[in-house]
Amino acid sequence: MRRLTFDEFVAERAGFDGAVRKTPDIATFCSCALWQLAAHATMQRPGPEDEYFIFEDEGNWAVFAERGGRRIFYPLEAAWMFGSPLVGDPLHALDLLRRASNEHLDSPFGFCFGGIRRGSTLHRAILSRREECLQFEEFDATDCMEIDLTEGVDGWLNRRSRRFRKAVRKRELPEDIRIADAQETSADEIFERIVNIQQETYKWREGTDIFQGESYRRFYRTLLDLLHPDGNHRVLFARRGDEDLAYIFGGISNGIYRGFQMSYVETVKELELGNILQVENLRRRAAEGIRRYDLGMYSDYKVRWADRHDEYCGVFMVW
C-alpha cells in the first residue's frame, strides 16, 4: 500500500485508468481520471488546509479529497458523483480504504462516495460492513443510461419500438442544412460556437441553462481541453450556411463514448435537429468501433433510446 500526493496521482493517471477499465459495475467514463480531474479543477475544490486521501495497492485505488476541514472525504467529482472513487477489484479496493484509514486517520472520520451500482459486488460488500460504522447512510445517486452498439446502429434500432423506428426513418435533414464534424476545429472555436447556440435556447432565456453556471461552464471547457489534444473530443454541428443551429458534444475515453451536452436554437425546434444529430452521432461512433455509448444521467426521453438503465447509489460512512 502506498500513499500518493495529488500531483503523483495526476502523473500516474494512465495506471489509474487501467484499473478503471478492469473494474466491474461502475460508470467507466466518469470514473476515469479525465472526468475526475476536470471536476476537481472547476467545482468544489478542496481548501488549502484540506487533505488528499489517495492510495494504491496492487492496481487497486482509493481516491478522495477532504473538503471543509472536517475529516470528511469526497470523490474528486462530488457534484453528481457519477464515478466510483474505489477502482480495481471491488473487495480489494474497499479493504484498501479501510486499511489506509485505520493507519492514517484518527477516529471519527467519514467517507462520502457515489458511483455504486445497486446490487454490485461493491454495493453488497459495503452493506456487509455497515455494522462497523458509527454512522451509515445510503442515498440515491445519479443513474445512467447507455446504448449498446455491439451490433451497430441497425441492431440498436431493431431493439426499439416500431413507432420509434418509424420516427427515426421519417426524420430527414432539410436540404439547406448540413452536418459538420468539428474534429479539426480548435477548442476555442468549438466552445465559443457551443455557447452561442446555448444562448439561443429557451433554457438560457429562462435562466436555467447549465452553461450559465460558471463552474459548470468551466467544467465542460476543461473536459474539451483535456480531450482535444489527443483528438478524443467528438462534436457535430448542424449548420445552415454559416449559421450553427444545433450541436452534439461528447468524448471518448477507455473505448467508451460519453455524451456531455446537446442543444439547438429555439427557432428551429420543429426540425428535431437534436434527434437527427443523436442518430447521426450513433452511426459515426459505431463506424469508428464504439460499442458502449453512454447517454449520461437519466431522463424520461432517454428511455426510448437506451438499452440499459443503471441505478446508482451513494454512501456516507463514519468510522
C-alpha positions in Angstrom: 0.0 0.0 0.0 1.4 3.4 -0.9 0.0 6.9 -0.5 0.2 9.4 -3.4 0.1 13.2 -3.5 -2.4 14.8 -5.9 0.5 15.6 -8.3 1.7 12.0 -8.2 -1.9 10.8 -8.9 -2.0 13.1 -12.0 1.3 11.7 -13.1 0.0 8.1 -12.8 -3.4 8.7 -14.3 -2.7 6.1 -17.0 -2.3 3.4 -14.4 -5.4 4.6 -12.6 -7.4 4.4 -15.9 -6.1 0.9 -16.5 -7.6 -0.1 -13.2 -10.9 1.7 -14.1 -11.1 -0.4 -17.3 -10.9 -3.6 -15.2 -13.5 -2.5 -12.5 -16.9 -4.1 -12.9 -20.2 -2.4 -12.4 -19.1 1.3 -12.4 -19.7 4.2 -14.7 -16.5 3.7 -16.6 -16.1 7.0 -18.4 -17.0 9.1 -15.3 -14.7 7.1 -13.1 -11.7 7.8 -15.3 -9.1 10.4 -14.4 -10.2 12.7 -17.3 -13.7 13.3 -15.7 -12.4 13.4 -12.2 -9.6 15.9 -12.9 -11.9 18.2 -14.9 -14.3 18.3 -12.0 -11.5 18.8 -9.4 -10.2 21.8 -11.4 -13.5 23.6 -11.7 -16.0 22.5 -9.0 -15.8 22.1 -5.2 -12.1 22.3 -4.9 -10.5 21.3 -1.6 -9.3 24.2 0.5 -5.6 24.9 1.2 -5.7 23.1 4.5 -7.7 20.1 3.2 -6.0 16.7 2.8 -6.0 14.4 -0.2 -6.5 10.7 0.6 -5.1 8.8 -2.4 -3.9 5.2 -2.0 -2.9 2.5 -4.4 -2.2 -1.2 -3.8 -1.6 -3.9 -6.4 -3.5 -1.9 -9.0 -6.4 -1.0 -6.7 -7.2 2.6 -5.9 -9.0 4.7 -3.3 -9.1 8.4 -4.4 -10.6 11.0 -2.1 -10.2 14.7 -1.1 -11.2 16.4 2.1 -13.5 19.4 1.9 -14.1 21.9 4.7 -11.5 20.6 7.1 -14.0 18.3 8.9 -12.2 14.9 8.2 -14.9 14.0 5.7 -13.5 12.8 2.4 -15.3 13.0 -1.0 -14.6 11.9 -4.6 -12.7 14.4 -6.7 -16.0 14.8 -8.6 -18.6 15.3 -5.9 -21.2 17.4 -7.9 -23.1 14.4 -9.5 -20.9 11.6 -8.0 -21.1 9.7 -11.3 -17.8 7.9 -10.8 -16.5 5.5 -8.3 -13.6 6.6 -6.1 -12.8 2.9 -5.5 -11.4 1.1 -8.5 -9.8 -2.2 -9.3 -11.0 -5.3 -7.6 -14.1 -4.1 -5.6 -13.3 -6.1 -2.4 -9.6 -5.3 -2.5 -10.3 -1.6 -3.1 -12.7 -1.4 -0.2 -10.2 -3.2 2.0 -7.6 -0.8 0.9 -9.8 2.1 2.0 -10.3 0.5 5.4 -6.6 -0.3 6.0 -5.5 3.2 4.8 -8.0 5.0 7.0 -7.0 2.9 10.1 -3.4 3.7 9.5 -3.6 7.4 8.6 -6.7 8.8 10.2 -7.9 9.3 13.8 -11.5 8.4 14.5 -14.0 9.8 13.8 -13.7 10.3 10.1 -16.1 9.9 7.2 -16.2 9.0 3.5 -18.9 10.1 1.2 -18.9 8.4 -2.2 -21.2 7.6 -5.1 -21.0 5.6 -8.3 -22.0 2.4 -6.6 -24.2 0.3 -8.8 -27.1 -1.2 -6.8 -26.7 -4.9 -6.4 -23.0 -4.9 -7.5 -20.2 -6.7 -5.6 -19.0 -3.4 -4.2 -22.5 -2.5 -3.0 -23.0 -5.8 -1.3 -19.6 -5.6 0.4 -20.3 -2.0 1.7 -23.6 -3.1 3.1 -21.9 -6.0 4.9 -19.7 -3.5 6.8 -22.4 -1.1 7.9 -22.4 -2.5 11.4 -18.7 -1.4 11.8 -19.7 2.2 11.2 -20.6 4.9 13.8 -22.9 6.3 11.1 -24.0 4.8 7.8 -26.4 6.4 5.3 -27.2 5.2 1.8 -28.7 7.7 -0.7 -29.8 7.8 -4.3 -27.1 8.9 -6.7 -27.3 9.8 -10.4 -28.5 7.0 -12.6 -27.0 6.5 -16.1 -28.5 5.4 -19.4 -26.5 3.5 -22.0 -26.8 2.4 -25.6 -25.3 -0.9 -26.7 -23.7 -0.6 -30.2 -22.2 -4.1 -30.3 -24.5 -4.9 -33.2 -24.2 -1.4 -34.7 -27.0 1.1 -35.3 -29.2 -1.4 -37.1 -29.0 -3.8 -34.1 -29.8 -0.9 -31.8 -32.8 0.2 -34.0 -34.1 -3.4 -34.1 -34.5 -3.3 -30.3 -36.6 -0.1 -30.4 -40.3 0.0 -30.7 -41.9 0.1 -34.2 -43.1 3.6 -33.5 -39.6 4.7 -32.6 -38.1 3.1 -35.7 -40.7 4.7 -37.9 -40.0 8.2 -36.4 -36.2 7.8 -37.0 -36.6 6.8 -40.6 -39.1 9.6 -41.2 -36.9 12.4 -39.9 -34.8 13.9 -42.7 -32.3 16.7 -42.6 -33.6 19.7 -44.6 -31.8 20.2 -47.9 -30.4 23.6 -46.8 -28.9 22.2 -43.6 -25.7 20.1 -43.3 -23.9 18.3 -40.5 -20.4 19.4 -40.0 -17.7 17.5 -38.0 -15.6 19.8 -35.8 -12.8 17.3 -35.3 -10.3 19.6 -36.9 -11.6 22.8 -35.3 -9.8 24.5 -32.4 -11.1 24.0 -28.9 -11.6 27.8 -28.5 -13.8 28.0 -31.6 -15.7 24.8 -30.7 -16.6 26.1 -27.3 -17.5 29.6 -28.5 -19.9 28.1 -31.0 -21.5 25.8 -28.4 -22.1 28.7 -26.0 -23.5 30.8 -28.9 -26.1 28.1 -29.5 -26.9 27.7 -25.8 -27.7 31.5 -25.7 -30.4 31.0 -28.3 -32.3 28.3 -26.3 -35.4 28.5 -24.1 -33.3 27.4 -21.1 -31.0 30.3 -21.4 -33.9 32.7 -21.7 -35.4 31.2 -18.5 -32.1 31.4 -16.7 -31.8 27.6 -16.2 -29.2 26.7 -18.7 -26.2 24.7 -17.2 -23.7 26.9 -19.1 -25.0 29.9 -17.2 -23.3 28.4 -14.1 -19.7 29.5 -14.1 -18.3 26.3 -12.5 -20.2 24.0 -14.9 -19.2 26.1 -17.9 -15.6 25.8 -16.9 -16.0 22.1 -16.3 -17.1 21.4 -19.8 -14.5 23.7 -21.2 -11.8 21.8 -19.2 -13.2 18.5 -20.5 -12.8 19.7 -24.0 -9.3 21.0 -23.4 -8.3 17.6 -21.9 -9.8 15.6 -24.8 -8.8 17.9 -27.7 -5.0 17.3 -27.8 -5.4 13.6 -28.4 -8.4 14.0 -30.8 -10.8 12.3 -28.3 -13.4 15.0 -28.5 -16.5 14.4 -30.7 -18.6 17.4 -31.8 -21.1 17.7 -34.6 -22.9 20.9 -35.7 -26.0 21.3 -37.8 -25.5 24.3 -40.0 -27.5 26.4 -42.4 -24.9 28.2 -44.5 -22.5 29.8 -42.0 -25.0 29.6 -39.1 -24.9 27.0 -36.4 -28.3 25.7 -35.5 -27.6 22.7 -33.2 -24.7 20.7 -31.8 -23.9 17.4 -30.0 -20.8 17.3 -27.8 -19.1 14.3 -26.2 -15.9 12.5 -25.8 -14.1 9.1 -25.8 -12.1 7.5 -23.0 -11.4 3.9 -22.4 -13.1 3.0 -25.6 -16.4 4.4 -24.4 -18.3 7.4 -25.8 -19.9 9.7 -23.3 -22.4 12.3 -24.3 -21.9 15.7 -22.5 -24.4 18.2 -23.9 -26.6 18.8 -27.0 -28.9 21.6 -27.9 -30.5 23.6 -30.7 -31.6 27.2 -31.2 -35.2 27.7 -30.2 -36.3 29.0 -33.6 -35.7 25.6 -35.3 -37.3 23.4 -32.7 -39.8 21.9 -35.2 -36.9 20.4 -37.3 -36.0 18.0 -34.5 -32.3 18.6 -35.1 -31.4 17.2 -31.7 -32.8 13.8 -32.6 -31.2 13.9 -36.1 -27.8 14.7 -34.6 -28.1 11.9 -32.0 -28.8 9.3 -34.6 -26.0 10.6 -36.9 -23.7 10.6 -34.0 -24.6 7.0 -33.2 -23.9 6.0 -36.8 -20.5 7.7 -36.7 -19.5 6.3 -33.3 -20.5 2.8 -34.4 -18.5 3.2 -37.6 -15.3 4.0 -35.6 -15.8 0.9 -33.4 -17.5 2.3 -30.3 -19.6 -0.3 -28.6 -20.7 1.5 -25.4 -22.5 4.8 -25.9 -23.1 6.5 -22.5 -26.1 8.9 -22.7 -25.4 10.3 -19.2 -27.9 10.8 -16.5 -31.4 9.5 -16.5 -34.2 11.5 -18.2 -37.6 10.4 -19.5 -36.8 11.0 -23.1 -33.7 8.8 -23.0 -35.8 5.7 -22.0 -36.8 5.2 -25.6 -33.1 5.4 -26.8 -31.3 3.4 -24.1 -30.7 -0.3 -23.8 -29.6 -0.1 -20.1 -30.7 2.0 -17.1 -28.1 1.5 -14.4 -29.2 2.6 -10.9 -26.5 4.0 -8.7 -26.4 4.9 -5.0 -24.1 6.8 -2.7 -23.0 6.0 0.8 -21.8 8.1 3.7 -19.8 6.1 6.2 -18.3 7.3 9.5 -15.8 5.2 11.4 
